[in-house]
Structure formats: C-alpha cells, structure tokens
Amino acid sequence: MLLDFNISKAIAATAYLLEGKGGTEDMFPLIKKLYYADRTALISWGNSITGDSLASLKKGPIVSKIYNLMKGIGTQSDLCQWNDSIQRKQPYRIVLRKRPDQGVLSQREKGVLDRSRKTIDAIRGSIPNWLHKNCPEWTDPGGSSKPIDPSTILRLAKKSEEEIRKLEEGNDEIRFLNCLLSPR
C-alpha cells in the first residue's frame, strides 16, 4: 500500500508537535510522535496524516521522509519548504523557526497528534523498547532500515482484507488526483 506524502501536512504536523513543547524538541521523541500519530490515523481512518513512508530502524519505527528532512536530506522543493519553518540546531535538536499554515490539519488530525504526544511523553524508560512492544509491525532491521508496509499495520489491527483493498484503492485514487492537480 502506497501513501501520498504531503509536505505541507508534514511541516504542519511537525510544527504542531513542536509548539506543544515550546517550539523545540529532540529529534528522537519528535520522530516517534509523528510515526505513532500516522500509525494511529492509518488504523483509525485508513490514511495517515502526512502520507510519509514508514520504516523500521534499530531504535523503532519512523516516518522516513520527515526523518530525512530533519537530517537535511530531501528534494530541493521539500527542503526549501521545510527549512522555511523548521530547523535543526545542534546535532539532534529540532526548532520551530516560523509557524506554518495549520489550516491543512483537521481537528481530528490535531487530536491524534495530541494523543501521540501524550503517549510518547508518558513513557517511562526506553522509548524504543515501548515501541518494539506496542508496534508489532516493527521488525529488527539489523544495522540498516526496513520498510513497513501500511497494509501490515492494518492487518495487525485486525482489518479485513476487503477493508484493506478498499483503502488501497482509495489511496491510489488520491495519489492519482494529486498527480493530475500538481503543478508541473
């Protein structure tokens, strides 16, 4: 199952979480909150907030493109938009430079982001260990990374094959329409 990455929503979701922490947060918990929010949205309504691709790393699952943007890796267009609002300070600190348009996020999406923030912030002990136990789609990638298929998350959440097929078709239609509507 392929999702459609939305840079505007990725920036808005990241900024929303940063605002809840006074405008700055360490990269590690921030990327875990974004993953957990996207995972929750996928299970709840069949699509993630950001449309980012998902992957397993040694210390738990991540949203891949956002993680790369935090490290300064991505398309020139995405990096320009990202760096306009979000900046990496020191090696692992992410800082909100400027508040982006929050209108791209629905109240439902903000609610999922709030719950994700509370869940990850409430973990006492090892965040990776908690994620390994509570995100069964995560598999140990060894020293690399391993993609996580969103349909695997849906199967583990006990969605039927028919539900998954319909969600895949819906996401395919969204990607197609976005391709038609995107400026060339």
N, C-alpha and C positions, 0 to 999 in steps of 0.2 A: 504494500500500500504506500503510495507516494502522497506526501502532503505538499502544499504550496507555500514556500517560505514568503513571509510578508515582512519586509524590512521595517515598515512603519510601525507595525504591531510589535515587532521585536524590540525596537527602540522604546516605544511607549511602555511596554511591559517591564523592561529593564528599569526605565526611569521611575515607573510607579513603585517598584520594589525599593529602589534607591531612596526615593522620597520618604518612604516609611522608616528608613534608617538614618534620616538626617542628611541625605544626599551623598553618602559614601558607604561602601561596604567592601569586605574582602571578596575577591573573585570566587573563591571556592563555595561558600554558602550561597552566594548570589546565583551561580550557575545551577546549583542543586535546586534552589527555589523555582527557577524558571523551568527546569526539567519536570519537577513534581507538579507544577501548575499545568504544563502542557499535557502531561500524562493524565491528570485528573480531568481536564477538559475533554481529552480524547475518549476517556471511558464514559464521561457524563453525557456528551452530546455528539460524539463521533468525529470531532475535528479539534485540533489543538488551537491554542491561542496564536502562536507565532508561525505555525506551519513548518517549523525547523525540523531538520533530520535529527534522529536520535542515535546515540551510540553508547556503548559500554566502555568505560575506562577502568583502570585498576581500582580507582577510588570511587567507583559508582557511575551511574548513568549521567549523561549530559545532553544538552541541546547543542549540536555540533557547530552550526554556522555562527551562533551567538558567541560560543566559546572562542572560535577563531577570531571573530571581530574584537573580542576583549583582548586578544593577543596581537591585534593589528594585522590580521590576515583576512582577506576577502576581496570581492570585486571592488574596483575603484569607486563605482557608484555607491555601493553599500557602505564602504569605509568613509566616504565623504559625509553621507547622511549620519552615520553612527558617530563619527568624531565631532560633528556639529553639536551633539547633545551629551555624549558620554566620552569619558577619557580615562585612560589607565594612568594611575600615579604610582610611583614606586613599582616594584615588580608585580604585586598582586592586589593592589587597591584600585577599585573602580569608583569614579567620581562623576556625579551629575554636573555637567557644565551649564546646561540650559534645558529648561522644561520643554519637552516636545509636545505636540498636539496629543492630548489624552482622549480626544473625541473618537479616535479609532478603536478604543477599548469600550466594550459594553459594560454595563453594571455587573452582569453575570461573570464576565471575564475578570473584572476587578475583584469580585467576591472570591473567585478561585485563586487569584494571586494573593489576596489577603490570607486565605486559609493555608496556602502553601507557605507563606512567610511564617505564620504562627506555628505550623507543624515543624518546619525545619529549625526555627529558633528554639522550640521547646525540647529539642533532642539534647539529652544529657549524655555525654560520652561521645562515641565515634559516629559521626555523620555517615561515613562510608559503610560501617557495619549495619547501621539502621537501614540505609538504602538497600544494601545487599539482602537484608531480611524482608523488607517491605515492597520491594520492586522485583518480583520474580522474573521479569523479562531480562534483568541484568545477568550477563554471563562474564566470567573472568576472561578478559582478552589477552592474558599474558602481559607482555611488555608493549602492547600496541593498543588498538581500539577495534571494536567490533560493532557494526551497525545493528540497530534494534529496529525491526520491522513493526510499525504501529499495529498491524493486524495481530502480532504476537501478544501485545498488551491487551487487545480486545478479547482474544481467545482466553487469556489468563483471567480476564474479568468476567468470564462465562457468557460472552456474547455469542449468539448462534452464527453459524456460517452464513446464513441468509442475511442477518443483520450486517455482518462484516462485508458481504458482497455489495449490499446497498450503499454502505458508507464508502466503499472503494469507488463505486460508480459516481456517487455524489462528489467525491473529492476529485475524480477525473474531470467531471464537468466544470468544477470550479477552476481547476488548472487550465483547462481549455479556454474558458471565458476570459480568465485573466491574461492569457497569451493573446487572445484576439483584441482585448482592450488596452494592452500595454503599449505605450509609445515606442516607436521603433527608432 
